[in-house]
Amino acid sequence: MPKKYFGTDGIRGETNSFPMTAETALRLGMAAGRYFTRREGRHSVVIGKDTRLSGYMIESALVAGFTSVGMDVFQFGPLPTPAVSLMSRSLRADLGVMITASHNPFHDNGIKLFGPDGRKLDDAAELEIEALMDRGLADRLAAPSDLGRAKRIDDAQARYVEIVKATFPRAQNLNGLKIVVDCANGAAYKVAPVALWELGAEIIPIGVSPDGFNVNDGCGSTAPKLLAEEVLKSGADLGIALDGDADRLILSDEKGRVVDGDQILALLATSWKKAGQLAAPGVVATVMSNLGLEQFLAAQDIGFTRTQVGDRYVSERMRATGANLGGEASGHILMPEFSPTGDGLIAALQVLRALSESDRPASELLRLFEPSPQILEGVRVKADTSPMTNSVVTAAISDAEQLLKGSGRLVVRPSGTEPLIRVMAEGEEDKIRVAVDMVKTAVAQTQL
């Protein structure tokens, strides 16, 4: 059954347009509250957010919804998505909520839900909550004496910093390392520089002046050029770029070369295997990960499995197979022994651990394979269109697949977070350019 509100990573859209309205947030709070209050006793929810102006509106609507059905609400303020995931579990909350549109620009916002185990909800739970949102909600409102209470948790950032630092080996530190950290003017703008500095590094922070409008604006993991330039300018050993909610990680080596999630997975997989830390199933990634990563891991006798796009699906496959390392080329790195969801800062510390244990520079540690030529581009589409079912598009996809047959691969999919059709082709350089253009042209024709 198709979902009405939820996409691949929660509910997301342009603020004050369906589905990202105050009314939707109110109904979600009431429905999710009902879904997670099916046992006796008091119930609680923790809420974090990034730095978007619209976060105030969405948070207020959610608080009204949750308290109206009798749930107590603990508000963290600006805090990374993985922090909400971790602390929904440590505070024994019934669920966690993060208000963020992740890597999207400020005019978008979104809502991510986490269960009491700190993991993202599965499709079945999201569909049940959607059904509750569209039914009458007045019959389960709390009595006046049973309304929930709302409270701000002032030490949430300090708690998270200590959790992050505890994932780094106690016998090691970051003394002598100069690190640029770009927080994308987002949720980690306070906690990331503090955690790295307290571990001993010299920190050059950028993207740490949020104003409600500048999240991900020319900075962070989706715009790593700023990070690379600052690394070269400052002579840093490494650059760390997070996105708006700090669940993604992109790096720059000391030469200013950008490092994506696939290279990070290659480093962690080989480092963990050497230390006897990598679980036998190997690495779980998505269909978007580079073929070069798959070939490199095979040469290292490390297993490799692909899932559909979305860190939630990577996480589900990891749980099913017992894998303890997975992620996406976009920078989601999943390490369940440290966090139930992707955590850009904790992933960065695992890279820094390998860097501090080696006498090799980041440029050598983070370039373990040569990527296969790949093109990934998007075509913006109208919200009320379905180009993937259009005969012109399906024919173009078929022709492009035929062109690449035996020499490459093609992935065409609607984005779960933006109104885009994403087109990825991998293989021989001359052919993949033609294949991508064929599909993009066809999709664009459906928007005329």
N, C-alpha and C positions, 0 to 999 in steps of 0.2 A: 504494500500500500504506500503510495507517495505521501511525503510529509508536506504539511501546509506551512508550518512555521520553521522547523528545524532544517538546517543544512548539514554539511559535513562536519561543521565545528560549532554547534549551537545555533542560536538565532542571530541573524546578522542582516543589516541593511542600512540604507540612508536614514538618518535620524528624522523623525516625524513623518516618515513614509512607511507604509505597510511593508514588513511586519514590525519595524522598529519604532513603535509608538509607545507613549505612556500607557495607553489602554492595554496594549499587548503585554507590557511589563506587569501591570496590575493583575491581569488575568493569569499570567504565568505564575506570579507569586501565589495567587489563590490556588491554582490547579496543582502546582508542584508541592505546595504546602499540604494539600489534601492527600496527594500521592504518598508523601513521606510521613504522614501522621495517622497511620492505620493501626497503631498500637496505643495502649494507655500511657498516660504520663505526660510530662512536659516535653516539648520538642524544640529544636533550635536549628538555625541556619546561619552560616557565616557568609558575609558579602565583602568582596574586594572590587576594586575598579582600577582602570588606568587613568590617564590625565585628561581625557576629552571633556570639553565643556558639557556635553550632553549627559555625562555620567551622573551629574546631580539629579537631573530629571528622572532618569531610568532608575537610579537607586531609590529615590523617594517613592516611586510607584511600586517597586518591588517590596519595599518595607511595608507599605500600606497593605499590599496583598497578603504577605506572610503573616503579619500581625492580625489581620482580620480573620484568619482561620486558626489563630491561637498559637502561632509559632513565635518563639523568641528570636530576635535578630541581633547578631553581633557584627558590627560594621568595622572593617579594617582601614578604610580609606585607600589611597593609592598603594598597590602592592601587586607583585607579579602573579600571573595566573598559577604557576606551580606552587607559590606560597599558599594560595587559597586551597589548592588541592591538598597540600601537606597538612595544613592546619584544620581543615574540615575533619580530618582523621584524628589529629592530636587533641583537638578540643571536643571530640566525641559528638560532633554535630550530626544531624540527620542528613544534611546536604550542604554543599558549598556552591556559591554563585560568584562568577566573575563577570563584571561588566566591561567589555572590551570588544573592539573590532580588530584586535591583533595588529597585523601589518597594514591595515587599510588606512586611508587618510582620515582626518579628524571628523569630517561630516558624516562618516559612518559610525555605527556603534553595534554592539552585539551582547549576547548573554550566553555564557557557558555554564552548564550545570555539572556538579560532581556528586557522586553518591557518598555514603558514609565511609567507604573505603578509599576515598580520594580519587577514584577513577571516573572518567567521563561515562555518562549514561549510554546504554546500548540502544539500538533502534526500537526495541519493544517498549522500553520505558518511555522514550520520547514520544512514541505514537500514543501511548496511554495518557500521557500528560496533555498532548494535543487534544485528545478526545474530551478530556475534562475541561480544557479551556473553552471548547465550543458548546459545552452543555451549560445548563443553568448552575450557577455557583452559589446562589443565595441560600440554598438549603443546608449548607455546611458551615455557615458563618459561626464564629465563636460567640458565646454569651458575653455580655459586657464585662463580667467578672473574670472571664477566661481569655481575654484578648492578650496577644503576645506583647512583649516589651522589647524596645530597641535600645541598644547600648553600643557605644564606641569602644573599641579595644585599642588603647593608646600605645601599647608596647608590641603591636603586631610586627612592625618592621624589625625591631631588635630581636624578636623571637626567630624570625626567618633568617636573619644574618647568622645567628648561632647554629641553626639547622644546616645552613649552607657550609659554614666553616667546618662542621663536624664530618663532612664527606671527604675532606682533604686529610691525608695521612698526618698524624700528630707529630711524627718524627721529621716532617718536612716543613718548609716554609717557602715563601716567594721572595726572600731577601735577594737583592741584586738584580731583580727583573724590573724593567720599565715597561709598563703596560698602558696602552690607550684603551679606554672603555667608552663606547658610544651607546648611550642608553635610550636613544631615539626620542628623547623628551617624553618618555613613557613611564610605565609603572615601576621600573627599576632605577629611576633616576637618583634615589637616595641609597638604596640597599646595595647595589652592585659596587659602586666605588668604595663604600665602607667595608664590605666583606673582603675585597681584594687588598685594601690598604691594611686592614687588621691582620692579614696573613703575611704581611711584610713587603709587598710590592710598592714600587714607586708608581703612582697612578696619575694619568693625564685624562681627566674626565671631559667628555664632550656630549652634547645632547642631553644636558642635565638642567635645562631651564624651561620647563613646560609652562605654557600660558593658556592651555585649553584648546589651542588651534594648531600647534606646531608638531604634534605627535607624528612621527615617521616622515616629517617634511624635509626631504633632502638629507636625511640622516638615518642611522640604524641599519638593520640587516638588509633592508630592501634598497638601500642607497649606500653601499659600502665604499664608494669613491672617497667620501669625506674621511672615513676611517683610514683608508690606505694613505691618503695624503698626509694625515696627521702622524701616522707611524713613520713615514719617511722624514717629515719635518723635524720630529722630536728624537729620531734615532732609537725608537722603542724596539723592544725584543718581540712584541706581539701586539696585535690589535684585536679587540673583542667588540663585536657589534650585536646588540640585542634588538628585538623588535618592540612594538608598543606595549605588549604584555609580557615580554621577556621569556617566552617559551621557545624562541628560536635563537640560534647562534650562527653567525658568520664571522670568519676570522680574516685577518690580514697578517701575512708573515713579515719579517723585518725588511724585506725587499719591496713591500707594498703590493704584493700579489694577493688577490682575494681567494679565500679558501672556503668552499661550500661544505654542505653536510656530508656529501659522499666521501670527501677526503678526510673529514673528521671521523667518520665511521671506519675508514681504512686504518687510520692510526690507532683508534681505540681497540679495534678488533685484534690487530697484530700485537699491541701492547698487552692486552688482557690475555691473549692466548699464551704469550711468553710467560706471563705471571701465573698461569693456570687458573685464571679468573673467568675466562670466556666459557659459557655453557655450550654443550656439544652441538645443539642445533645450528649455531653460528649466528649470522646477522639476518635480520628481517628488515626489508626496505620496501619501497613502492615501485610501481611501474615507471615512475619518473626518474629513478636513479640511473646513473650512467652505466652503460655496458662495460666500461673500463673498470668500474668497481667490482662488478660480478666476475670479470676475468681475473682481476688481481686476487680476490679472495679465493677463487678456485685454485690459483697457483700456490696459495698459502695453505691449501687443504682446509679452508674454512667454509662451512656451509652458507648458502645464500638463498633466501626466499623472498618473493615479491608479493605485495598485496595491492588492492586498489588504493587510490590516493586518499590520504587522511591519516593523521597520527593515531586516531582512535582505532582504525583497522589494523595498523601495525601493532598496536598494543594488544588487540584481541588475538592476533596470530601468535604473538610472543607468549601470551598466557597459555594458549592451546598447545604450543610446542615446547615450552620451557626455556625459550631463548631469553637471554638477559641483556641483549644489545640490539637496538633497532633504530630506525629513523628515516628521515626524508632528506633529499638533496637541498631542500629549502632551509634546513637547519634545525628541524625538530630532531632531537636526539633523546631516545628513550632508554633509561637505565633503571629498571624497577627496583633494584636493591637500594637505590638512593631516593627515588621519587616515583610516585604512581603515575605521573604524567611528564611530558617533556619539560626540562628546566634548562634554559640557556646558560645560566650562571654556573650551575653544578656541572654541566657538560664542559664549560670553559675550564673549570678547575681540574677535570680529568685530563684535559689537554695539557694544562700547566703542570700537572703531576708528571706526565711523560716528558715534558720539556725540561723540568728541573732534574729529572733522573738521568738525562742524557747530556752529553757534551756537544750535541749537534744543534744547529740553529733551527728555528721554526720552518725555514724554507726547505729544509731537507726532511724534517719529520712530517710535514704536512703536504708533501707532493710525492706520495708513494705509488701513484699510477698515472699514466697519461690518459686523460679523458677521451673517449670516442667523440668525434665531431657530433654536436647536438645543437639543434635550434629549438627554442621554446618561445612561442609568441602567443598573444591573446587577441581576440577580436571582441570588442564591446558589443553587446546585444541588448535589445529592449527586453524589459522584464516580462512582457506578455507574449513573447515569441518562443517557439520551440524549434530552433534551427536543426537540432540533431535528428529530427524525424523528417526533415524536408528532403524530398527526393533529389534535389540538386546537390545538397550537402552529402547525402549518403553515396551518391554516384561519384562525387569528387574524392571522398574517402576511399572508396573502392579503387579508383584509378591511382591514387597516391600509394596505397598499399601494394598494388601491382608493380608500380615503379620501383619500390624499395624491396620487393620480394627477393630474398636470398642475400641481400646486402645491407639491410637495415630494418628499422621498425618505426611504426607510427602510433601515437597515442593522441586521440581527440576526445576531449571531455568538457562538460560544463563545469565551471568553477563552482565550488560549494560556498564561496565566501564573497564573490563579486559577480556582477552581471557580465561575465566573459565566457567565451569558448576558448579553451586553451588547446593549442596545437603543438605537439612535440614530435620531431622527427630526428632519428639518430642513424648514422651510417656514413656513406660516401658523401663528401661535402657538396658536390655538384648536384646530386640527386635530392638530398634533404631540403635544399633551398627551394627546388622546384615543387617538391611534395607539400611543403608548408604553404607556399603561395597558392597552390591549387585549392587547398581546403579553405584558407583564409578568404580567398576571392569568392568561393561558393557561399560561405557563411555571410559575408558582407552583402551579397546579392539578396539574401532573404530579409535584410533589414531596410531595403529601399521602399 
